[in-house]
Amino acid sequence: MPIADPSADELSLLQDEAVLFTRELIRIDTTNFGGNDPATWGKGETEAADYVVGKLREVGLSPEVHESAPGRPSVFVRLPGEDRERGGLILHGHLDVVPARAEDWSADPFGAEIRDGMIYGRGAVDMKDMVGMLLALARHLSRAGQVPPRDLLFAFFADEENRGIWGSEWIVEHHPEIFAGMSEAISEVGGYSITLPEKETGEDVRAYVLQTAEKGLIWGRLRATGRAGHGSVPNDENAIVRLAHAITAIDAHVFPIEFVASVRALFDGVTEITGIGWDEEDIASFLPLLGGARQFVSGTLSDSANLTMLDAGYKGNVIPQTAEATFDARFLPGHQEDLLSLLEELTGEHVEVVVDDIGNSVDSPRTGPLVDVMTRSIQAEDPGSRVLPYCLSGGTDNKPLSRELGIIGYGFAPLQLPKDLDFAPLFHGVDERVPVDAVRFGARVLLRLARDC
């Protein structure tokens, strides 16, 4: 039968489980240190996948598990919808987290302690809160025996923090049949609130930023070559010096600001709410209005390239023949080739730009039936709020789904946040945390989405 309004007890259980699952998943250390050697991987992702499988089976669901390599399982379960001819909706999250140094934290990164109404722990916002909400939602729908309007595919990916090489990228390549009939997807880093002053009354109004676009990425190395030699002998072909010149050129380059469509739509929406205009020549004075989204948005005003690691030499009195620097470059939608050409131009003839990985940008429609449903679902739980599009500076598992399968992806992990919470720095940050009430709110919003999608 179609999804009906839950009883008070059902709604309470949905929210309680979302919080419980978030905390229990945080307590499973799924740290992803990167790399492609299975011998260096921990057992955390397998433990988390087993946990998800167990919770789904408890309510009669039959999830399938696909392991790309030992220790890298991803979990999937499909709930058939009323209209099997319509394109289905993927609701996905990832089970892994980035490392956390316990000595830097005020709480155990894997303790899931609740303090001042906040759940502390690595993955609290990236993204075991969303995984907890999705797991609670799938269980609710199964317990109630209710059928969504269209197919829903719940996906819990491995290895997102290593660009999904052993997770979404591998699954899309080796098991595309899992996504048969799917047309849209929702995942992380969108649907959270910022607080703005309303122009007519001056009172606070919440605006939820819906991620409709995300930058692409180029990961690679600058490889400089030169003439090896003794450290006491002058050398005008020193690979380290050549590499240093290339690094300096990239660091000194001023990437021009460009306002892509999703960024313009966000700024125009903020202006409509606040009455405060934005100036292309002085955007820095406008950005503080964006509160907890400011850092994400700042990263979407231009392409970028940062040097992250160095590797050169093998003895103090030997000039090496080669030297390398690792870089992380990000490009706005449509800028991939331009950024590659720029890097090659800046580095010069003696330094090769070696590309190890490219992740496509995403640019999804800012209007349409699913956007309307997401907007209504938010506003039903937070009357008077607004929903605005934005572009994410990072990346998500929507990339391979979009690139290989044509699935339209959005960031929609709904959270109603306190006005003073600086949200963006919590991602990969120290003392990562999420409000308990925000997880409960998100569970309610996602239920509305499943009912009306």
N, C-alpha and C positions, 0 to 999 in steps of 0.2 A: 504494500500500500504506500501511497505518497507519504512524504515526511510531514508529520503533524507537529504542532507545538508540543514541547516536552512538558511533562508534569513538573511540579516544583521539586519533587524528589529526583526525577531524572536529570533535571538541569543542575541540581546541586551535585549529583554524582559526576556528571560530565566535567564540571569545573574542578571538583576535588581531585578527580583522576588526572586532569591536565597538570595540576600542581604536583601531585605525587609522582607522576611519571617524569616530569621535568627534573625533580630532585633525585630520583633514583637513577636516571640516566647520567646526571652530573657525577654521581658517585662512581660510575664506571669510567675508569681512566682510559679514554680513547685517543690519547695523544698521538698525533701524526707528525713525525719528525721529517717526513719527506723521504725522497730516495726511492729507488726501484729494486732494492735488494730485499726480498722477503725475509731473509735471515735477521734483518735489523728491525722488523716490525714487531710490535707488541701484540698481545692477545685481546686488547680492549675492544676493538671494533667487532671481533667475533662475539665477545661477551654481550655487547650492546645489541647486536643483531639477534642473538639467541633470546635476549630479553624481549625485544619487539615481537619476535615470532611467538614466544610463549604467551604474551598478553593478547595477541590476535587469536591464537588458538583457543584461549580460554572462553571466548565468546562465539566459537563455532566457525571462525574464518579459517581459510586454508591458504596461508601465504606461501609464496615460492621464494627460494633463496638462490642467488647466483653468485658464485665466488670467482672473482677474476684471478686470484692467486691466494695461497694460504694466508688467512688473516685479513682478507679484503672482501667480505660478503656484503651484498646489497639485498634488501628485502622488498617484496612487492605483493600487494593484494588488490584485486579489482572487485568493486561492488557494481554489479550490473544496474543500469538505469532503466527508467520506464521507456524512454525513446532510444533504442539501440542504434538507430540510424544517425542520430546526432553525433557530432564530434564530442568525445569525452574530455574530462578535465583531470589533469594530473595534479595531485597535491604532494609535494615532495620536500624532503629535508635530508640533511646529511648527519651521520652518526659520529664523525671524527671531530677533533678539536685541535687547535694549535697548542704548543707547549706552554706551560705556566711554571714559573720559578716560585716555589712556595715561600721562600724567604722574602720575596718582594710583596707578598699579599698580607692583608690584615686578617684573612680567614683562610682556612684550608681550601685550596683551589678545587679539591674533589670531595669536599665535605657537604656541600649543598646546605650550609647553615642559613637559617632565616634570621635576619637582623633588621630591625626597624622596617618590617614589612617587605624586605628585599631578600630574594634568594641569591646567595653568593656562590659563584663557582665557575670554572672554565666551561664554557658552552651555555651559560645562562641565557645569553642573547644570540650566540652563534654556534649551533642553533638548536640546543636541546629543549628550549622553551617551545619552539614551533613543532619539533618532533613529539613532545609530550602532548601538545594540543591535538595534533593529527592522530596520534594513537588513541587518545580519549574519544575523538570524534568517530573514528572507525568502529570502536567498541560500542559506542552509543547507537550508531545506526544498525549494527548487527544485532544488538540486544533487542532493539525495538522492532526488528524485522521490517524496517521501512526502506523504501526504494527511492533513490534520488531521481531527479528529472532525467539525468543522462549518466552514462558510466562515469564512475570515479575510480581513479587508479591512485592508490596510496603507495608512494615510493620512498624508501629510506636508503640513501646512497652511502657507500664507502668513499673515502679518499678525496672528498671535495677540497680539503685544505692543501692537497698536492695537485690542484688543477683537475681533479677527477680522473686522472690517468687510469687508475685501477677501479674507478667507480663509474660515474655517469658516462665518461668517454668510452670506457671499455664495454659497458652495457649497451650503449647505442650502437656500437660497431658489431658486437657479437650476438646480441639478442634484441634486435629492433622489433621483433614480433610482440614483445611485451607492451609496446606502445601503439599497437594497431588500433586504429579508430580514435586516437587521441588528437585533439586539435589545439588545446590550450593548457597552460600550466601556471601554478602559483608556487612561490617558494619564499625565500628569506629577503630581509632588508628592505621592507616596504610595509605600508599600512600602519606605521607608528605615528604618534601624534607629536606635533609641536604646538606651542601656545602663542597666539598672536593677539594684539590689542585691536578690538573692533573699532572701525573708524567713527561710527555714529555715537557709540556709547562709551568707548574707551575700556569696556569690559573685556575680559579674556574670552577668546574663542579658540577651540582646538581645531587644527587642520591636520588631517592625516595624509602623509605623503605616500602616494602609490608609485612604486617603481615601475616605470614604463620603458626605461632604457638603461643600458649599462655599457660602460666603456669596454673596449677590447684590450687585450694585453699581448705584449711581445716579451718573452723571456729569452735571454741569450747571453753571449759573452763577447767582449772586445778582445781579440787575440792579436797582440803586437808581435812582430818578428824583427830580429836584428842580428848582429854579429856577436857571437859569444867571445869572451876573452878574459884576461887576467884583470882583477880589480885595480891593479896599480897602473894599468896602461890606458891612456886616453882612448875613448871610443865614441865616435860620432854616429854610431848605429846601435845605440843602447835600446833594447826592447822595452825596458822599464820606463825610460825617458819618453819614448814614443807613446807608450800607453798613457803616461801621465799627461802628455799634451792632448790626447784624445779625451781623457776624462775631464780635463780643464775646459776643453771646448764644449763638451756637452753640458757641463755644470754652468758655464757662462751663458749658454743660449737662453734667450727669453722666448718662451713659447707664447705666441699670440693668443689672446683671449678670444674665444668664439662661443656665442650663445646658441647652442643647438635647440631644436624645437621644444624638447621636453623641459629644458632649463628656462626658456622664455615663458612657457606656459606656467611653470611654477612661480616665477617672479611676477608675472601678470596677476596670478591668482592671489599672491600675498598682497600685492598693491590693491586689488579690489577689496580685500578684507580690511586692510589697515588704512587705506588712503595714502600710504607712503609710497611715492614713486621710486623707480630705480633708474639709475643713470649708467649707461654703458661705460662712461669715462670714469666713474667713481663707484664701481660695484662694491668695493671694500666697505663702504659705509652702510650698505644695504644688508650685507650678509649676517650681521649680528641678530637681525630679526628672526633668522631661521633656527635659532636656539640649538637644540640637540642634533639637528640635521646639518648644521653649518659646515662641518668638516667634510662630510660626504659631498655636499654640493660644491664646496670650494674646489674639490678635486675634479669636477666636471666642467670647469671653465676653459680648459685647454688640454692639449696633449701633454705628456710628461715623460721624463726618463730619469731614473735614479740609479746610481751605482751602488751595489750592495755587498760585493765581496771582491777580494783580491787574491791572486795566486801568482807568485813569481819567485824564481831563484831557488837554489838548493845549497849554496854555501856563501859565506860572507865575503869571500875574496874572489868570487867568480861572477862575471857579468853573464846573465842567462841569455839564451838565444830567443826565448819566448817569454811573454808575460800576458796574463789574462785578468780581466775584470768582469764580474757578473753584473748584468743590468736588468732592471725591471722597468719596462716602458708601457705606457697606457695610452690608448688612442680613442678619440671620440668616434661615434658612428660615422663611417665613410672615410676615415683618415688613415687606414692601415698602410696603404702603399706610400702615402706622403710621409708618414713617420719613418718607415724603413729607409726611404731615400734620404731623408734628412740625417739619420744616424750615419749612414755611409758617407755623406758629404762632410759631416763634422769630424769624423774620425781620421780621415786622410788616407793616403796611399799605402802606408806601412801598417795599418791596423785593419783587420778583417772583422766585420760584424757577423758573428756566428749566431744564427737563430736556432734556439732549442725548442721553442714552443710558441704557438700563436693561438690565442683564444679570441674568437670572434666577438665583435660588439653585438648588442641587442637593441633593437628599436621597435617597440610594439605599438599598436594603435592606442591612442589616448582616449578614444571613445569606442563605444560598442556595447553589446548586451552584457558581456562579462564585467566590464568596467562599471556599468550601471548597477549590476547586482552587488559588486563589492562596495560601491558607494552607498547603496540602500542598506546593506548589512551593517556598515559602520554607523550610519546615521540613525538606524533603529535602536542601536545600543547607546548612542551618544547624540541625542537630538540637538540640532542647531550647529553641529560640527560641519566642517567642509572636507572635501577630498581633493587633493591637488596632485598632478603628476610630477615626477622628478626623475633625474638620471643618477645612477649609482656609479661611484668612481671605482668600485671593486668589481668582482665577478661572481657568478653563481652557476649552479648546475643547469640553469636555463640555456647556457651557451650551446652545448652539443645538441640539446633537444631542438633548439632553433635552427642551428646550422645544418644538421644531418637529416632532421625529420620535418622541418617546417612548422614546428609547434610554437605557438605564440606564447611567450612567457612574461610573467609579471612577478614583482616582489610584493607579497601580501602576507605578512606575518603580523596580524593586527595586535597592537599594544596601545593601551591608553596610558600615557606616561606623565609623571609629575612635571610641572612647568620648569622646574630648576634642574632636571636631570640632563646632564650633558651626555647624550646617548651615543653618538658616533664613536667617541674614544673608548667606549666599553668593548667594542669589537676588537679582539686580540689584545685587550688592555689588562692592566692590573686591577684586581678587585672587580672583575666583570660581575654584573648583577642584573636582576630583573625584578620588578615589583610583583609580588604575589597576585595583587588585584589585577595587574595587567595581563597575567596569564589567564586568569578567570574570565576577564573581558574578552580576550582573544578566542577562547573556546566558545563563547556565546556567539561571537561574530562568525566564526567558521561554520557553526551549525546553521546559522541563517543562510550563509553562502551555499552550503550543501543542499539546503531545502529549496532554494530558489534558482540555482544555477542552470 
